[in-house]
Amino acid sequence: MNGTFYANLRTVYDVIGFHGWQRPDHVAVICEDRRVTYGELARWSNRTANALRARGVRPGDRVAYLGKESERYYEVLFACAIAGAVVVPINWRLTPAEIHHILLDSGTTVLFADDVTVTDGLHGLPELRHVVPIAALPEWRGADDTDSDPTWSPDHPAAQVYTSGTTGNPKGVVLAHRSFFAVKAALAAAELDWIDWRADDVSLIGIPGFHIGGLWWSIQGFGAGITMVSVPVFAGNQAVRLVRELGITTACVVPAQMQMMLAPPRPRREDFTTLRKVVYGGSPISEALLARCLDTFDCELAQIYGLSESGNTAVCLPPSEHVVGSARMRAAGRPYPGVDVKIVDRDGDVLPPGAVGEVCLRSPAAMLEYWGLPEATAETLVDGWLHTGDAGFLDDGYLFIQDRIKDTIIVAGENVYPAEIENALAAHPDVLEVAAVGVPSAHWGEVVHCFVVPRAGASVETRSLTGFLRGRIADFKLPSSYELLDALPRNPSGKILRRELRERFWQHLDRRVA
């Protein structure tokens, strides 16, 4: 395996303690025009950990971070690991009511916030004792950088990540330290370079740190002792510039960000000469976009599939399988060593290859629990198997995702998965993005309605889209109607907000399914 792996690093604390000593002068984080070495990050993290302890934070207490990406986020992350606290990263785009829910649900004791005014009017938070402006963190933490050398178990909770909350209140997914090291260890043991790190890598953190993908990716890079590039807010043209100017070699992004990087003014291959690998996931990707990325980035691509509850990635489509025209390009991938996948029906019975059912995962990186929700935990984690809520099938050991089970459209008794329609329509030369949802029909129960975002400067005639799709998908899957949009609504992780798209069609009905 051509890569950098330290088997002695098994907790988030181990990472900063080891590299702060091993590579103190190597740049750990670049954010805007600021560069922080591993030695500096280790000292700052120890000081913040000691400040947390001095203010009564105990092992297992929740400490929240509400702010844009910066070196301060990773200082708080490592400080929590040193103090034994659990970091709770919060999406800074949330409304005050949504932030209040997370702070109350988690029982957060200390909140680090970019803008402390966001907490104005937030009452009824009995556990919250300190609100610290992130800009004031250097003064707040003081000068005590004593290393206490804690000995937390890999099973000790490290992070509590809240699900995106596209339906109902978000749940707190509690992840142990092991969740961030299990995949790396499995790949190293099997000598696989599906996802690898090299000592001179410079890696872009494209996914926000309040998302499991961004948190996981950053810890992978820090674990390898490489330089991580943090951006407060992702922008496609900025990402291209950073690749070119900083010599970025690896990146972790969602498909929507890949689309942004290829948007006009369209970059050239020469902009990506240092890029050797892009890891992507978090939402479905069209074959047309994949082909464009392979051509323009001219580097290895690795697709990952997983969810917050699985500790991020559980399945990978390695670079060797990214061959334009290959049926494997439609797969999510195959499980990592030590990870098992099965497909079950509604009764929990295992289905044969090719049959669509719910995807279940068994992974050493899986969550400990949903915080404070034992019944929801028991429904999701059954005998060690994580029920994902995703619909898919297995073929020759490869997992193919059809869609979220809750997004299945049932047309006259036939199951239709939006991803099938979206992938087909994304190949249309004038279509930039597309989302398919089910809408009520008195005759068929549900029919397919497509939201289409045209490419810049293109004129899309919706009447021609059905003709384009005919022959590419079965007739019963053809959309009954189309709607042109300037952009699709997405959450900060890049996932399409289907519930928002469906809402106006179903709001007058008591039941939201046909």
C-alpha positions as a printed NumPy array, in Angstrom:
array([[  0.   ,   0.   ,   0.   ],
       [  1.493,   3.333,  -1.065],
       [  0.435,   5.569,   1.776],
       [  0.92 ,   6.938,   5.289],
       [ -0.598,   4.932,   8.135],
       [  0.21 ,   4.999,  11.837],
       [ -1.223,   1.932,  13.559],
       [ -0.56 ,   3.466,  16.985],
       [ -3.138,   6.213,  16.391],
       [ -6.49 ,   4.915,  17.613],
       [ -8.133,   8.023,  19.086],
       [ -8.485,  11.643,  18.009],
       [ -6.297,  12.622,  20.953],
       [ -3.524,  10.281,  19.764],
       [ -3.425,  12.165,  16.455],
       [ -2.589,  15.618,  17.798],
       [ -0.349,  14.307,  20.558],
       [  1.711,  12.232,  18.123],
       [  2.054,  14.679,  15.231],
       [  2.526,  17.671,  17.535],
       [  5.66 ,  15.86 ,  18.671],
       [  6.585,  14.05 ,  15.434],
       [  6.042,  16.879,  12.915],
       [  5.841,  20.101,  14.949],
       [  6.974,  22.353,  12.087],
       [  4.833,  20.763,   9.371],
       [  1.797,  22.828,   8.361],
       [ -1.365,  21.193,   9.682],
       [ -4.028,  23.669,   8.497],
       [ -4.206,  26.358,   5.846],
       [ -7.249,  28.627,   6.074],
       [ -7.396,  31.728,   3.899],
       [ -3.983,  33.384,   4.454],
       [ -3.268,  31.645,   7.779],
       [ -1.019,  28.622,   8.293],
       [ -0.893,  26.632,  11.519],
       [  1.731,  23.972,  12.242],
       [  1.131,  20.723,  14.109],
       [  3.188,  22.061,  17.011],
       [  1.035,  25.184,  17.26 ],
       [ -2.2  ,  23.237,  16.926],
       [ -1.123,  20.834,  19.672],
       [ -0.254,  23.683,  22.051],
       [ -3.487,  25.549,  21.349],
       [ -5.552,  22.38 ,  21.779],
       [ -3.92 ,  21.588,  25.124],
       [ -4.583,  25.13 ,  26.34 ],
       [ -8.237,  24.967,  25.298],
       [ -8.63 ,  21.53 ,  26.886],
       [ -7.202,  22.844,  30.153],
       [ -9.493,  25.879,  29.968],
       [-12.494,  23.583,  29.485],
       [-11.511,  21.527,  32.513],
       [-10.959,  24.655,  34.601],
       [-14.541,  25.69 ,  33.803],
       [-16.008,  22.407,  34.967],
       [-16.2  ,  20.394,  31.731],
       [-15.987,  16.705,  32.555],
       [-15.413,  13.638,  30.362],
       [-18.589,  12.964,  28.375],
       [-19.852,  16.557,  28.537],
       [-20.981,  18.107,  25.258],
       [-19.101,  21.08 ,  23.786],
       [-20.619,  22.695,  20.68 ],
       [-19.006,  24.599,  17.817],
       [-21.199,  26.926,  15.765],
       [-19.163,  28.615,  13.088],
       [-17.661,  28.499,   9.638],
       [-14.668,  26.341,   8.824],
       [-11.364,  27.56 ,  10.248],
       [ -8.317,  26.389,  12.195],
       [-10.269,  27.208,  15.377],
       [-12.727,  24.401,  14.669],
       [ -9.921,  21.852,  14.723],
       [ -8.452,  23.397,  17.852],
       [-11.812,  22.83 ,  19.589],
       [-12.102,  19.335,  18.09 ],
       [ -8.733,  18.247,  19.466],
       [ -9.291,  20.046,  22.776],
       [-12.472,  18.052,  23.307],
       [-10.614,  14.838,  22.535],
       [ -7.924,  15.72 ,  25.097],
       [-10.477,  16.655,  27.779],
       [-12.693,  13.635,  27.033],
       [-15.569,  15.906,  26.022],
       [-17.797,  15.21 ,  23.014],
       [-17.676,  17.795,  20.239],
       [-21.061,  18.819,  18.784],
       [-20.539,  20.609,  15.444],
       [-23.585,  22.682,  14.487],
       [-24.59 ,  23.842,  11.029],
       [-24.223,  27.622,  11.133],
       [-26.94 ,  28.02 ,   8.477],
       [-29.647,  26.708,  10.81 ],
       [-32.381,  28.901,  12.234],
       [-32.254,  29.894,  15.923],
       [-35.033,  27.406,  16.671],
       [-33.07 ,  24.568,  15.071],
       [-29.904,  25.579,  16.921],
       [-31.883,  25.696,  20.159],
       [-33.104,  22.128,  19.581],
       [-29.539,  20.836,  19.152],
       [-28.185,  22.708,  22.172],
       [-31.068,  21.507,  24.35 ],
       [-31.075,  17.952,  23.04 ],
       [-27.318,  17.521,  23.439],
       [-27.145,  19.208,  26.83 ],
       [-24.275,  21.361,  25.583],
       [-22.263,  22.909,  28.42 ],
       [-19.919,  25.191,  26.42 ],
       [-20.709,  26.79 ,  23.063],
       [-18.077,  28.293,  20.775],
       [-19.825,  30.569,  18.268],
       [-18.782,  32.804,  15.368],
       [-21.611,  35.184,  16.19 ],
       [-22.757,  35.04 ,  19.8  ],
       [-25.801,  37.149,  18.941],
       [-27.28 ,  34.025,  17.38 ],
       [-27.942,  32.803,  20.924],
       [-29.893,  35.942,  21.879],
       [-33.347,  34.963,  22.957],
       [-32.435,  31.31 ,  23.39 ],
       [-33.767,  30.366,  26.791],
       [-34.44 ,  27.104,  28.538],
       [-30.906,  25.699,  28.124],
       [-30.134,  24.606,  31.692],
       [-26.838,  22.878,  30.872],
       [-25.305,  25.744,  28.844],
       [-22.812,  27.533,  31.123],
       [-20.464,  29.364,  28.751],
       [-20.841,  30.997,  25.331],
       [-17.446,  31.877,  23.869],
       [-16.912,  34.05 ,  20.767],
       [-14.578,  32.111,  18.48 ],
       [-12.588,  35.282,  17.796],
       [-11.905,  35.54 ,  21.545],
       [-10.709,  31.931,  21.884],
       [ -6.96 ,  32.793,  22.135],
       [ -7.601,  34.967,  25.203],
       [-10.198,  32.618,  26.7  ],
       [ -7.969,  29.556,  26.622],
       [ -5.09 ,  31.104,  28.538],
       [ -1.465,  29.919,  28.525],
       [ -1.534,  26.517,  30.271],
       [ -0.474,  24.06 ,  27.55 ],
       [  0.308,  21.183,  29.921],
       [ -0.284,  17.838,  28.207],
       [ -2.278,  15.636,  30.577],
       [ -1.74 ,  12.496,  28.464],
       [ -5.295,  11.103,  28.723],
       [ -5.977,   7.428,  28.006],
       [ -9.439,   7.355,  26.477],
       [-10.586,   4.076,  24.958],
       [-11.342,   3.946,  21.211],
       [-14.933,   3.251,  22.325],
       [-15.134,   6.55 ,  24.23 ],
       [-17.558,   8.979,  22.504],
       [-15.773,  11.608,  20.42 ],
       [-18.452,  13.446,  18.421],
       [-22.187,  13.944,  18.268],
       [-23.233,  14.767,  14.715],
       [-26.805,  15.777,  14.027],
       [-28.54 ,  14.303,  11.017],
       [-29.586,  16.768,   8.334],
       [-33.161,  16.849,   9.594],
       [-34.958,  16.864,   6.251],
       [-37.83 ,  15.192,   8.108],
       [-38.643,  15.987,  11.719],
       [-36.143,  17.073,  14.362],
       [-32.561,  15.987,  13.737],
       [-31.16 ,  13.176,  15.874],
       [-27.772,  13.241,  17.544],
       [-25.571,  10.456,  16.188],
       [-22.974,   9.571,  18.826],
       [-19.7  ,   8.372,  17.305],
       [-16.804,   6.809,  19.166],
       [-13.15 ,   7.527,  18.431],
       [-12.964,   4.192,  16.59 ],
       [-15.44 ,   5.458,  13.998],
       [-12.712,   7.668,  12.536],
       [ -9.982,   5.013,  12.387],
       [-11.653,   1.695,  11.516],
       [-11.727,   2.16 ,   7.734],
       [ -8.164,   3.43 ,   7.521],
       [ -6.919,   0.478,   9.575],
       [ -8.876,  -2.016,   7.443],
       [ -7.491,  -0.605,   4.196],
       [ -3.94 ,  -0.661,   5.548],
       [ -4.267,  -4.244,   6.796],
       [ -5.567,  -5.366,   3.392],
       [ -2.909,  -3.283,   1.561],
       [ -5.588,  -1.481,  -0.444],
       [ -5.119,   2.074,  -1.712],
       [ -8.767,   2.854,  -2.473],
       [ -8.339,   5.876,  -0.201],
       [ -4.754,   6.656,   0.71 ],
       [ -2.544,   9.397,   2.123],
       [  1.055,  10.338,   1.349],
       [  3.413,  12.322,   3.514],
       [  3.522,  15.297,   1.135],
       [ -0.243,  15.446,   0.478],
       [ -2.129,  18.736,   0.637],
       [ -5.805,  17.955,   1.059],
       [ -8.922,  20.065,   0.52 ],
       [-11.751,  19.679,   3.035],
       [-14.663,  20.454,   0.724],
       [-17.47 ,  19.171,   2.947],
       [-18.372,  21.279,   6.012],
       [-17.055,  20.041,   9.34 ],
       [-20.549,  19.899,  10.858],
       [-21.22 ,  17.093,   8.358],
       [-19.863,  13.62 ,   9.054],
       [-18.078,  13.618,   5.687],
       [-16.061,  16.729,   6.475],
       [-15.327,  15.681,  10.055],
       [-14.243,  12.191,   8.99 ],
       [-12.074,  13.443,   6.123],
       [-10.263,  16.002,   8.25 ],
       [ -9.397,  13.414,  10.907],
       [ -8.091,  11.081,   8.181],
       [ -5.737,  13.769,   6.934],
       [ -4.588,  14.845,  10.383],
       [ -4.055,  11.184,  11.242],
       [ -1.645,  10.936,   8.31 ],
       [  0.141,  14.116,   9.42 ],
       [ -0.539,  15.963,   6.176],
       [ -1.604,  19.526,   5.41 ],
       [ -5.359,  20.172,   5.369],
       [ -6.888,  23.122,   3.506],
       [ -9.984,  24.543,   5.207],
       [-12.369,  26.951,   3.476],
       [-14.98 ,  28.949,   5.451],
       [-17.54 ,  28.553,   2.653],
       [-17.022,  26.388,  -0.424],
       [-17.049,  28.076,  -3.842],
       [-16.223,  26.287,  -7.068],
       [-13.933,  28.908,  -8.609],
       [-12.122,  29.349,  -5.3  ],
       [-11.565,  25.582,  -5.017],
       [-10.03 ,  25.496,  -8.497],
       [ -7.752,  28.401,  -7.58 ],
       [ -6.658,  26.692,  -4.347],
       [ -5.821,  23.484,  -6.203],
       [ -3.659,  25.47 ,  -8.61 ],
       [ -1.987,  27.802,  -6.093],
       [ -1.493,  25.438,  -3.133],
       [ -0.725,  22.306,  -5.132],
       [ -3.641,  20.385,  -3.63 ],
       [ -3.254,  16.649,  -4.2  ],
       [ -6.423,  15.19 ,  -2.67 ],
       [ -9.94 ,  16.405,  -1.929],
       [-13.195,  15.185,  -0.439],
       [-16.327,  16.728,  -1.961],
       [-19.962,  16.045,  -2.761],
       [-21.168,  15.811,  -6.392],
       [-22.739,  19.271,  -6.243],
       [-19.313,  20.705,  -5.424],
       [-17.75 ,  18.809,  -8.317],
       [-20.398,  20.38 , -10.538],
       [-19.49 ,  23.82 ,  -9.138],
       [-15.81 ,  23.258,  -9.89 ],
       [-16.625,  22.528, -13.525],
       [-19.003,  25.476, -13.949],
       [-18.179,  28.398, -16.282],
       [-15.618,  29.757, -16.708],
       [-14.81 ,  26.1  , -17.256],
       [-11.382,  25.174, -15.866],
       [ -8.665,  23.471, -17.879],
       [ -6.859,  20.224, -17.195],
       [ -3.79 ,  22.319, -16.451],
       [ -5.551,  23.695, -13.362],
       [ -5.515,  20.23 , -11.786],
       [ -2.023,  18.923, -12.561],
       [ -1.198,  18.366,  -8.853],
       [ -4.482,  16.585,  -8.107],
       [ -4.003,  12.839,  -7.749],
       [ -7.244,  11.713,  -6.1  ],
       [-10.752,  13.058,  -5.481],
       [-12.982,  11.25 ,  -3.007],
       [-16.673,  12.003,  -3.41 ],
       [-20.021,  10.9  ,  -1.982],
       [-22.974,  12.084,   0.05 ],
       [-25.513,  12.066,  -2.782],
       [-26.059,  10.325,  -6.13 ],
       [-23.962,  11.382,  -9.098],
       [-24.881,  11.173, -12.764],
       [-22.739,   9.233, -15.195],
       [-22.471,  12.36 , -17.353],
       [-20.933,  14.376, -14.499],
       [-18.598,  11.508, -13.637],
       [-17.333,  11.375, -17.206],
       [-16.677,  15.139, -17.219],
       [-14.795,  14.909, -13.911],
       [-12.638,  12.036, -15.132],
       [-11.753,  14.018, -18.229],
       [-11.11 ,  17.404, -16.6  ],
       [ -9.614,  16.448, -13.241],
       [ -7.541,  13.743, -14.968],
       [ -6.918,  11.977, -11.654],
       [ -8.168,   9.012,  -9.677],
       [-11.756,   9.16 ,  -8.392],
       [-13.052,   7.143,  -5.447],
       [-16.736,   7.12 ,  -4.54 ],
       [-17.724,   6.503,  -0.931],
       [-21.113,   5.527,   0.44 ],
       [-22.289,   5.638,   4.013],
       [-24.171,   7.83 ,   6.439],
       [-23.647,   9.541,   9.758],
       [-24.811,   6.42 ,  11.57 ],
       [-22.16 ,   4.276,   9.849],
       [-19.364,   6.653,  10.827],
       [-19.371,   7.986,   7.266],
       [-18.029,   5.588,   4.647],
       [-18.78 ,   1.853,   4.618],
       [-18.653,   1.13 ,   0.878],
       [-16.227,   2.353,  -1.791],
       [-16.084,   2.304,  -5.577],
       [-12.299,   2.351,  -6.026],
       [-10.48 ,   4.241,  -8.762],
       [ -9.934,   1.097, -10.832],
       [-13.702,   0.772, -11.326],
       [-14.123,   4.3  , -12.707],
       [-14.246,   3.343, -16.375],
       [-16.596,   5.317, -18.63 ],
       [-19.267,   3.028, -20.038],
       [-18.776,   0.316, -17.427],
       [-21.878,  -0.908, -15.591],
       [-19.835,  -0.73 , -12.371],
       [-19.86 ,   3.065, -12.634],
       [-23.502,   2.898, -11.522],
       [-22.57 ,   1.096,  -8.311],
       [-21.96 ,   2.67 ,  -4.923],
       [-19.084,   0.225,  -4.631],
       [-18.14 ,  -2.73 ,  -2.507],
       [-17.713,  -2.914,   1.256],
       [-14.371,  -2.282,   2.902],
       [-12.623,  -5.231,   4.545],
       [-14.396,  -5.902,   7.815],
       [-17.677,  -4.335,   6.649],
       [-20.67 ,  -6.488,   5.69 ],
       [-23.689,  -5.563,   3.549],
       [-27.029,  -7.318,   3.188],
       [-30.345,  -6.462,   1.546],
       [-33.546,  -7.235,   3.438],
       [-37.265,  -7.045,   2.76 ],
       [-39.866,  -5.421,   5.01 ],
       [-39.917,  -8.492,   7.234],
       [-36.15 ,  -8.444,   7.692],
       [-35.529, -11.477,   5.506],
       [-32.362, -11.429,   3.399],
       [-33.009, -10.967,  -0.317],
       [-31.075, -12.653,  -3.141],
       [-28.693, -10.744,  -5.467],
       [-30.516,  -8.385,  -7.813],
       [-33.569,  -7.954,  -5.564],
       [-34.218,  -4.423,  -4.283],
       [-34.71 ,  -3.957,  -0.569],
       [-33.334,  -2.053,   2.404],
       [-29.547,  -1.777,   2.653],
       [-28.141,  -2.954,   5.991],
       [-24.536,  -2.474,   7.087],
       [-22.393,  -4.089,   9.768],
       [-19.318,  -1.961,  10.398],
       [-16.741,  -1.492,  13.181],
       [-17.193,   2.267,  12.619],
       [-20.948,   2.305,  13.328],
       [-22.458,   4.735,  15.814],
       [-22.822,   4.066,  19.504],
       [-26.394,   5.365,  19.64 ],
       [-28.862,   8.108,  18.876],
       [-28.404,  10.442,  21.83 ],
       [-31.261,  10.066,  24.3  ],
       [-33.353,   7.965,  21.906],
       [-33.076,   4.3  ,  22.923],
       [-36.124,   3.228,  20.903],
       [-34.858,   4.876,  17.703],
       [-31.434,   3.331,  18.34 ],
       [-32.974,  -0.123,  18.727],
       [-34.943,   0.303,  15.494],
       [-31.848,   1.316,  13.535],
       [-29.223,  -0.951,  15.125],
       [-30.613,  -4.483,  15.104],
       [-28.302,  -7.296,  16.212],
       [-25.292,  -5.285,  15.116],
       [-26.782,  -4.414,  11.725],
       [-27.406,  -0.78 ,  10.81 ],
       [-30.656,  -0.316,   8.862],
       [-29.896,   2.575,   6.512],
       [-33.321,   3.407,   5.107],
       [-31.781,   3.255,   1.63 ],
       [-33.126,   1.037,  -1.145],
       [-30.598,  -0.974,  -3.124],
       [-29.447,  -4.348,  -4.38 ],
       [-26.278,  -6.429,  -4.548],
       [-24.711,  -7.749,  -7.734],
       [-21.481,  -9.765,  -7.624],
       [-20.584,  -8.173,  -4.301],
       [-21.205,  -4.606,  -5.499],
       [-23.863,  -2.436,  -3.88 ],
       [-26.188,  -0.459,  -6.134],
       [-28.247,   2.26 ,  -4.446],
       [-31.676,   2.932,  -5.935],
       [-32.805,   5.695,  -3.602],
       [-34.024,   6.464,  -0.13 ],
       [-36.845,   4.075,   0.692],
       [-39.032,   6.973,   1.789],
       [-38.551,   8.593,  -1.638],
       [-39.829,   5.598,  -3.574],
       [-42.583,   6.572,  -6.029],
       [-45.305,   3.957,  -6.493],
       [-46.975,   4.27 ,  -9.888],
       [-49.898,   1.885, -10.338],
       [-48.263,  -0.548,  -7.913],
       [-44.835,  -0.318,  -9.563],
       [-41.879,   0.977,  -7.559],
       [-40.034,   3.836,  -9.246],
       [-36.76 ,   5.125,  -7.816],
       [-35.995,   8.801,  -8.554],
       [-32.293,   8.139,  -9.113],
       [-33.069,   6.062, -12.205],
       [-34.9  ,   8.963, -13.836],
       [-32.409,  11.57 , -12.678],
       [-29.383,   9.682, -13.995],
       [-31.051,   9.187, -17.362],
       [-32.161,  12.799, -17.745],
       [-28.791,  14.152, -16.56 ],
       [-27.313,  12.843, -19.825],
       [-29.404,  15.376, -21.791],
       [-26.973,  17.987, -23.186],
       [-29.099,  20.937, -22.025],
       [-29.833,  19.636, -18.507],
       [-27.599,  20.686, -15.603],
       [-29.488,  19.128, -12.69 ],
       [-32.701,  17.23 , -12.151],
       [-34.792,  15.952,  -9.253],
       [-37.729,  13.569,  -9.537],
       [-40.494,  13.319,  -6.926],
       [-43.81 ,  11.551,  -6.626],
       [-46.982,  13.625,  -6.773],
       [-50.544,  12.441,  -6.101],
       [-52.66 ,  11.1  ,  -8.944],
       [-56.31 ,  10.111,  -8.668],
       [-55.807,   7.518, -11.397],
       [-52.37 ,   6.034, -10.759],
       [-51.886,   6.751,  -7.04 ],
       [-48.672,   8.647,  -7.789],
       [-47.003,   9.946, -10.912],
       [-43.51 ,  11.298, -11.511],
       [-42.884,  15.044, -11.571],
       [-39.411,  16.297, -12.585],
       [-37.732,  19.544, -11.601],
       [-35.146,  20.496, -14.208],
       [-32.323,  23.05 , -14.03 ],
       [-31.129,  23.928, -17.563],
       [-27.483,  24.553, -18.365],
       [-26.424,  28.188, -18.613],
       [-27.612,  29.634, -21.907],
       [-29.63 ,  26.55 , -22.843],
       [-33.317,  26.583, -23.735],
       [-35.063,  23.416, -22.596],
       [-38.356,  22.419, -24.144],
       [-39.988,  20.201, -21.558],
       [-42.012,  18.464, -24.267],
       [-38.801,  17.062, -25.732],
       [-37.59 ,  15.555, -22.464],
       [-39.968,  12.599, -22.519],
       [-38.824,  11.776, -26.041],
       [-35.227,  11.84 , -24.808],
       [-36.071,   9.506, -21.915],
       [-38.149,   7.067, -23.947],
       [-36.098,   3.958, -24.429],
       [-33.69 ,   4.897, -21.659],
       [-36.113,   3.977, -18.87 ],
       [-39.303,   1.898, -18.791],
       [-42.483,   3.689, -19.903],
       [-44.107,   3.458, -16.488],
       [-41.195,   5.47 , -15.081],
       [-41.595,   8.359, -17.521],
       [-42.422,  11.7  , -15.864],
       [-45.948,  13.007, -16.332],
       [-44.875,  16.627, -15.887],
       [-41.836,  18.883, -15.685],
       [-40.949,  22.169, -14.047],
       [-37.972,  24.415, -14.804],
       [-36.008,  25.886, -11.878],
       [-32.959,  28.111, -11.566],
       [-31.506,  25.795,  -8.888],
       [-32.502,  22.809,  -6.785],
       [-32.929,  23.337,  -3.028],
       [-30.155,  21.56 ,  -1.135],
       [-28.97 ,  21.283,   2.428],
       [-25.343,  22.312,   3.233],
       [-24.212,  18.718,   2.656],
       [-25.344,  18.918,  -0.968],
       [-28.375,  16.656,  -0.62 ],
       [-31.509,  17.613,  -2.527],
       [-34.366,  18.662,  -0.243],
       [-36.995,  16.427,  -1.798],
       [-39.465,  17.064,   0.974],
       [-39.384,  20.757,   0.108],
       [-39.99 ,  19.968,  -3.556],
       [-42.86 ,  17.589,  -2.784],
       [-44.569,  19.698,  -0.13 ],
       [-46.933,  21.808,  -2.227],
       [-48.29 ,  18.762,  -4.051],
       [-49.198,  16.919,  -0.845],
       [-49.957,  19.681,   1.661],
       [-53.721,  19.487,   1.138],
       [-53.808,  15.736,   1.853],
       [-53.79 ,  13.981,   5.201],
       [-51.499,  11.258,   3.873],
       [-48.213,  12.106,   2.141],
       [-48.032,   8.833,   0.217],
       [-50.475,   7.375,  -2.235]])
